[in-house]
Amino acid sequence: MTPESPSSPASGPAVPIDGDWQRARRPEQKAERRRAILEATTALLDEAGVEGATLSEIARRAGLSKANCYRYFESREAILLELTLAESSEWMGDIQTRLGPLAGSGDVDAVAAAFVAATVGRPRVCTLYSAIYSVMERNVSPPAVAEFKRDFHERVFGSTDAIRRALPDLSVEATDQFVLYLGFFIAGAWPSANPAPGVAEILQRQGHPTQSRDFGEILLAHTRVVLRGLLAEG
């Protein structure tokens, strides 16, 4: 029912499957089960990336059967989409906090630095963003994807007011464009700057620079250029 990329089982303890847990019927029990699934997915994502967060391993970590997971999420990809919404909310909240002291400054470099600082410290966000279109929306029902896009838009574009307060000369349309371009850039640049372990080993032997450092540098350069270009366009 759910295609899963082949991978070695990620290490980590499985939650014992408890009989009462399996027979949970009350709303709070169901909510707790959903939390367990999301927490298991988060741990796997950090350890093994999207490919390693298979539904079988998620279920094992959450102490559930794979079939039981379908009672709460229609697919592995649906779990990842919900996790993306939660991570996006935290990310944008961090950005708004960082932009608060910059209100009225018009300081492009400081705004760009705030975005980069909030982003490079959240590799999970970057990993999820890089898989939204290529992985997550491929095994989810159209109504679920539509709901995700609506919620995602509200959460991500919720930072636009803080951006405009920091850069008063940036129009509403330009601010929306900036947020959109930022997401697209992260989705493309993150996997490029963080190749698979085997590829990374070869690149290191050939003298290429550290990939994680490069991502922050290119994200900062990109953010500055885009903001300055949008401001110049008026």
C-alpha positions as CSV (number, residue, x, y, z in Angstrom):
1,M,0.0,0.0,0.0
2,T,2.9,2.3,0.8
3,P,6.1,2.2,-1.3
4,E,9.1,2.2,0.8
5,S,12.7,2.9,-0.2
6,P,15.0,0.0,0.6
7,S,17.3,0.7,3.4
8,S,18.9,-1.0,6.4
9,P,16.8,-0.9,9.5
10,A,17.7,2.2,11.5
11,S,19.1,1.5,15.0
12,G,17.0,2.5,18.0
13,P,14.7,1.0,20.6
14,A,11.3,-0.2,19.7
15,V,8.4,0.6,22.0
16,P,6.9,-2.6,23.4
17,I,3.5,-3.3,21.9
18,D,1.0,-3.2,24.8
19,G,-2.4,-4.8,24.7
20,D,-4.2,-1.8,26.3
21,W,-2.3,0.5,23.9
22,Q,-3.6,-1.5,21.0
23,R,-7.2,-1.3,22.1
24,A,-7.1,2.5,22.7
25,R,-10.5,4.0,22.0
26,R,-10.7,7.3,23.8
27,P,-9.7,10.5,22.0
28,E,-6.8,11.1,24.3
29,Q,-5.5,7.6,23.6
30,K,-5.8,8.1,19.9
31,A,-4.0,11.5,20.2
32,E,-1.2,9.8,22.1
33,R,-0.8,7.2,19.5
34,R,-0.5,9.8,16.7
35,R,2.1,11.6,18.8
36,A,4.0,8.3,19.2
37,I,4.0,7.8,15.4
38,L,5.2,11.4,14.8
39,E,7.9,11.1,17.5
40,A,9.1,7.8,15.9
41,T,9.2,9.4,12.5
42,T,11.2,12.4,13.8
43,A,13.8,10.2,15.4
44,L,14.2,8.1,12.2
45,L,14.3,11.2,10.0
46,D,17.2,12.6,12.1
47,E,19.0,9.2,12.0
48,A,18.5,8.0,8.5
49,G,16.8,10.7,6.5
50,V,13.5,10.4,4.5
51,E,14.6,7.1,2.9
52,G,15.2,5.5,6.3
53,A,11.9,6.5,7.7
54,T,10.0,3.6,6.3
55,L,6.5,2.8,7.6
56,S,7.7,-0.6,8.9
57,E,10.4,1.1,11.0
58,I,8.1,3.9,12.1
59,A,5.6,1.3,13.3
60,R,8.2,-0.7,15.1
61,R,9.6,2.4,16.9
62,A,6.1,3.5,17.9
63,G,5.2,0.1,19.3
64,L,2.5,-0.5,16.7
65,S,1.8,-2.9,13.9
66,K,2.3,-1.4,10.4
67,A,-1.4,-2.1,9.7
68,N,-2.4,-0.2,12.8
69,C,-0.6,2.9,11.6
70,Y,-3.1,3.2,8.8
71,R,-5.8,3.9,11.4
72,Y,-4.1,7.3,12.0
73,F,-2.3,8.2,8.8
74,E,-3.2,7.1,5.2
75,S,0.5,6.6,4.3
76,R,4.1,7.2,5.4
77,E,4.0,10.3,3.2
78,A,1.0,11.6,5.1
79,I,3.0,11.3,8.4
80,L,5.9,13.2,6.8
81,L,3.5,16.0,5.6
82,E,2.1,16.5,9.1
83,L,5.6,16.6,10.5
84,T,6.5,19.2,7.9
85,L,3.7,21.4,9.1
86,A,4.8,21.2,12.7
87,E,8.5,21.9,11.8
88,S,7.5,24.8,9.6
89,S,5.5,26.4,12.4
90,E,8.6,26.2,14.7
91,W,10.9,27.4,12.0
92,M,8.8,30.5,11.1
93,G,8.3,31.2,14.8
94,D,12.1,31.3,15.2
95,I,12.4,33.6,12.2
96,Q,9.8,36.0,13.5
97,T,11.6,36.2,16.8
98,R,14.9,36.9,15.1
99,L,13.3,39.6,12.9
100,G,11.6,41.4,15.8
101,P,14.6,43.5,16.8
102,L,15.2,44.5,13.1
103,A,11.8,46.3,12.7
104,G,12.2,49.4,10.7
105,S,15.9,48.8,10.1
106,G,15.8,48.2,6.4
107,D,19.0,46.1,7.0
108,V,19.0,43.5,4.2
109,D,22.2,41.8,5.5
110,A,20.7,41.4,9.0
111,V,17.4,40.1,7.7
112,A,19.3,37.6,5.5
113,A,21.5,36.5,8.4
114,A,18.4,36.0,10.6
115,F,16.8,33.6,8.0
116,V,20.0,31.7,7.6
117,A,20.6,31.3,11.3
118,A,17.1,30.0,11.8
119,T,17.5,27.6,8.9
120,V,20.9,26.0,9.2
121,G,20.1,25.1,12.8
122,R,17.1,23.1,11.6
123,P,18.4,20.4,9.2
124,R,15.2,18.5,9.7
125,V,13.2,21.4,8.0
126,C,15.7,21.3,5.1
127,T,15.4,17.6,4.7
128,L,11.6,17.7,4.7
129,Y,11.5,20.6,2.3
130,S,13.7,18.8,-0.2
131,A,11.2,15.9,-0.2
132,I,7.8,17.6,-0.3
133,Y,7.3,17.5,-4.1
134,S,9.4,14.5,-5.0
135,V,8.3,12.1,-2.2
136,M,5.6,13.3,0.1
137,E,2.9,14.2,-2.4
138,R,3.2,11.0,-4.3
139,N,1.3,8.6,-2.1
140,V,-1.3,10.8,-0.5
141,S,-4.9,11.4,-1.5
142,P,-5.7,14.7,-3.4
143,P,-7.9,16.0,-0.6
144,A,-5.1,15.4,1.9
145,V,-2.5,17.2,-0.3
146,A,-4.9,20.1,-0.8
147,E,-5.4,20.4,3.0
148,F,-1.6,20.2,3.5
149,K,-1.0,23.0,0.9
150,R,-3.5,25.2,2.6
151,D,-2.1,24.7,6.1
152,F,1.5,24.9,4.8
153,H,0.8,28.3,3.1
154,E,-0.7,29.7,6.2
155,R,2.2,28.7,8.4
156,V,5.1,29.6,6.0
157,F,3.6,32.9,4.8
158,G,2.8,33.9,8.4
159,S,6.3,35.4,8.6
160,T,5.7,38.0,5.9
161,D,4.5,40.7,8.3
162,A,7.7,40.4,10.3
163,I,9.7,40.6,7.1
164,R,7.9,43.8,5.9
165,R,8.4,45.4,9.3
166,A,12.1,44.8,9.0
167,L,12.2,45.9,5.4
168,P,9.5,48.6,5.0
169,D,10.4,49.2,1.4
170,L,9.6,45.6,0.4
171,S,6.1,45.3,-1.1
172,V,3.6,42.7,-0.1
173,E,4.0,40.9,-3.4
174,A,7.8,41.0,-3.2
175,T,7.7,39.6,0.3
176,D,5.5,36.7,-0.8
177,Q,7.9,36.1,-3.7
178,F,10.9,36.0,-1.3
179,V,9.3,33.4,0.9
180,L,8.4,31.3,-2.1
181,Y,11.9,31.6,-3.6
182,L,13.5,30.7,-0.3
183,G,11.5,27.5,0.0
184,F,12.3,26.5,-3.5
185,F,16.0,27.2,-3.0
186,I,16.2,25.2,0.2
187,A,14.5,22.2,-1.5
188,G,17.1,22.2,-4.3
189,A,20.2,23.3,-2.5
190,W,20.0,21.1,0.6
191,P,20.3,17.7,-1.1
192,S,23.0,19.1,-3.4
193,A,25.0,20.3,-0.4
194,N,24.3,17.2,1.6
195,P,25.0,14.2,-0.7
196,A,24.6,10.6,0.3
197,P,27.3,9.3,2.7
198,G,29.1,7.4,-0.1
199,V,29.2,10.4,-2.4
200,A,30.3,12.6,0.4
201,E,33.2,10.3,1.2
202,I,34.4,10.5,-2.4
203,L,34.0,14.3,-2.5
204,Q,36.1,14.6,0.7
205,R,38.9,12.4,-0.8
206,Q,38.9,14.7,-3.8
207,G,39.4,17.8,-1.6
208,H,35.9,19.3,-1.8
209,P,35.0,21.6,1.1
210,T,32.8,20.5,4.0
211,Q,29.2,20.3,2.7
212,S,27.3,21.6,5.8
213,R,29.4,24.8,5.9
214,D,28.8,25.4,2.2
215,F,25.0,25.2,2.6
216,G,25.0,28.1,5.1
217,E,27.3,30.2,2.8
218,I,25.3,29.6,-0.3
219,L,22.0,30.2,1.5
220,L,23.2,33.5,2.8
221,A,24.4,34.6,-0.6
222,H,21.2,33.6,-2.2
223,T,19.0,35.3,0.4
224,R,20.9,38.6,0.1
225,V,20.8,38.6,-3.7
226,V,17.0,37.9,-3.8
227,L,16.1,40.5,-1.2
228,R,18.2,43.2,-2.9
229,G,16.8,42.3,-6.3
230,L,13.2,42.5,-5.1
231,L,13.9,45.8,-3.4
232,A,15.5,47.2,-6.5
233,E,12.4,46.2,-8.5
234,G,10.3,48.3,-6.2
